[in-house]
Amino acid sequence: QQQVKQSPQSLIVQKGGISIINCAYENTAFDYFPWYQQFPGKGPALLIAIRPDVSEKKEGRFTISFNKSAKQFSLHIMDSQPGDSATYFCAAKVAGNTGKLIFGQGTTLQVKP
Amino acid sequence: DSGVTQTPKHLITATGQRVTLRCSPRSGDLSVYWYQQSLDQGLQFLIQYYNGEERAKGNILERFSAQQFPDLHSELNLSSLELGDSALYFCASSPKRGTSGDNEQFFGPGTRLTVL
C-alpha cells in the first residue's frame, strides 16, 4: 500500500525561527512531491513542489530537501512568521498518467510572535 | 482564490439520504479530482476525471459516484449517507496533460457535509 508518513503532528516555533516538517514514503512509484498549506476554512493551496531527480528546491523562505535513497523529503520554512501559522501537508503523486495524490497526515504549525 | 468553485458550501442532511456536490474547474483545466478530508482519515483521494473520462480511482465507496460533464464541471454523488460520511469534500483541477504545470492541483474551497 502506498503511504506517506508525516511528522511532527504539531509544531510551535518562535517568530524568526526555522520550521521543519518531515515526510517519508514507502513506495518508489511516485514522481512528484508537493507541499500544501491549508488555513482554517479554506482549501489546500500549493506551496512548493519537487521532482525526485532534484535534491533541493527553494522558493523564497520555503525550501524542500529531497533524499531519494532514504525516501524522505522535508519542508523548511525560514524566518517563520505568525502568518505562516497553518496546517501543512506533504503529498506524493502516483507515477504515470494520473494525478492521484497521496497525502501525509498534516502538521499544524503555530508561529508565536 | 484558486479559480475552482464548489457548491454548496455547507450541506446538512440525514442518514440514508442522497446529496450531490458540484465543482467547476479553473478555466481551461481538463482534470478534476475529488478528495475527502476528515479528522481521522486526513485528505483522501477519491477519484479523478480527465476530459470527461474516469482516469484514476482511490478509496471511493460504492455508495459514491462521480461524473464529469462536457462543459468539464463535475458532480460527486453520495448516497445512503452514514454518519461517518460527514467530512469536507474538496474538488481540485489541473491543466491539460503535457502543458506546463500539469502536475499542479488547485483546490476549491470545499463543501462541508454534515450527516445527522
Interface residues (C-beta under 8 A of the other chain):
Chain A: Y32 P34 Y36 K42 G43 P44 A45 L46 A49 F89 A91 K93 V94 N97 T98 G99 K100 L101 I102 F103 G104 Q105 G106
Chain B: S2 V4 S31 Y33 Y35 G42 L43 Q44 F45 Q48 R55 A56 G58 F90 A92 S94 R97 N103 E104 Q105 F106 F107 G108 P109 G110
